[in-house]
Amino acid sequence: MPNLPTDPAKNVTGNSENFTNFMRRLVAVPHAEIKARLDAEKEAKRTSKTSASRASAVQSIRPS
């Protein structure tokens, strides 16, 4: 029984093509769009932390 070569993992059907397509879509997004989304997310997190801390401060001041 001769030693037959096994299929290497890197030759999985479509794996390279899926990665290439994903990277093409990722690189196609303009930097300005990514920056705007990140800034909006940062602002949303900042305002939610501020409003949460204000609410807890008001509750501690008011007598129950």
C-alpha positions, 0 to 999 in steps of 0.5 A: 500500500503506497503512501498517498498524499493527503489534501492539505488544509489550505486547499479547502474548497472556497476558503481562499475565495471567501476570504478574498471576497470579504477583504475586497468588501472591507477595503471598499468601505471609505475611511470617512464612513468608518470614522463617522460610525465610530464617532457616533458610537463613542458619543452614544456611549459617552452620553449614556454614561453621563445620563446614568451617572446623573440619574444615580446622583439624583436618586442618592440626593432625593430622600426615599 
